[in-house]
Amino acid sequence: MIRVAIIGAGIGAEHLLGYRALPDRFRVAAMCDLDTARAEAATGGDAGIAISGDLEAVLADASVDLIDICLPPHLHFPVAVQALEAGKHVICEKPIVRSLDEADRLQAAAEVSGKSVFPVFQYRYGHAMAQLIALQAAGLTGKPYVASLETHWNRGADYYAVPWRGTWSGESGGALLGHAIHAHDLLCHVLGPVAEVTALTDTRVNAIETEDCAALALRMENGALATSSVTLGAGEDTTRLRFCFEGLSAESGSAPYAPAEDIWRFIARAPVTQAEVDAVLAKVPQGHAGFAGYLDAIADALSGRGGREVTLQDGRRSIELVTAIYQSAHDGGPKPLPVSRESAFYEGWIPDQP
């Protein structure tokens, strides 16, 4: 049984639902938030979960194995390091850090502590994504050609009423960092690393500091081409993904926050037959999805049966892509990956404040 303390009762309330779906693997021992009333509300008055407003006290609790960080982005790195130094494993919401420099320092802290850090990319977990991975493993997809991503969501003034949102100092980025980062993780999960990105960004929807619209062109290391369209000015929230391979095409539905749990279409392309595709799909078992699937993979990893979990290297890869995107938007033109330590953006993409 892994004992958990959730730090931050906002998105932390959704994490709690994931833990509750796995009662044989996790026990949430504490919910910590400066607003203890909000923490109490998030737990639904569960008497088994201690409510605290004192982070230091929670980190000092020897019975807690895992710290789940659900705080604003500018707090992710320092609190993750604190938790590692306290001898805890760490789960951390996206973006896990605000620069490649912080990513590498977090990796060093994890190595010193001997503990693991798990970035939050729960969108990976669901039956449809498991089907696509199974088709790849069966050799039916073949050479990847192109992919297209849409993160078309609706965020207005009420969303940005939270003081740290829409600011470089608090949120650390806009739609590319806080919203489309999930679709970009799925792109890399399926097709591997990005080799080059060209980005256009703009602030067109809300009166905020950070971007809320973007158009990206990406070349993957395996040669596949991808596009990503991002806006927070859509009429409704939709996420769509399409992958075209030599042997088949894979199309998601439009579920915005759980694309891997949606119903996908897998369409054979000759000489691969639909019967071959359908035979593989039929053998893929149902499993935990979303946060529950993400947490189940972490429990496996902590028990020595890893392989499905999101790793700190995955989190670093997401930050490296964000870094290259912001550098391309700033400088103009394509930017190669990996990003070197000599890059002007290695220590961060946040612009100097006036």
LINURGI-V679153 format. One line per field, one symbol per residue. psi: psi as a letter, one per 20 degrees, with the letter a starting at -180 (. if undefined). burial: 1 if it has 9 or more other C-alpha atoms within 8 Angstrom, else 0. A space follows every 50 residues. Layout:
psi = ???
burial = ???
This chain:
psi = pppqppoojeihhhghhgghiliihqpohqopqhnhhggghhikkoiiop pqjngghghioiiphppoolrqhiigghhggggghjkqqppprqphajrh ghghhggghggghjrqpoqomiihorhghhgghhhghijhgbppfrqpqp nnropahhgjhphiqjqhhghirchhgifihghhghghhgiaqphqqppp qroigqmrhrqjqqpqpqprhjiqqqqpppqkkrhrpqpqqpporhirqp prbjphilhiirpqpooqpqipqhhgghhghhioqqaqrbhggghhhggg gijjlrhiqprhhggghhhgggghghgghghqrqpqqqprhiqijhjqip qpq.
burial = 01111111110111111111010011111111100101110110000010 11111001100001111111111101101110111001111111111111 11110110110010101111111111111111111100011101111111 11111100010001111101111111111111111111001101111111 10101000011111111111100111111111110011111111111111 11111101111101011110011100100110010001111111111111 10000100111101111111111111111001011110100000111110 0000
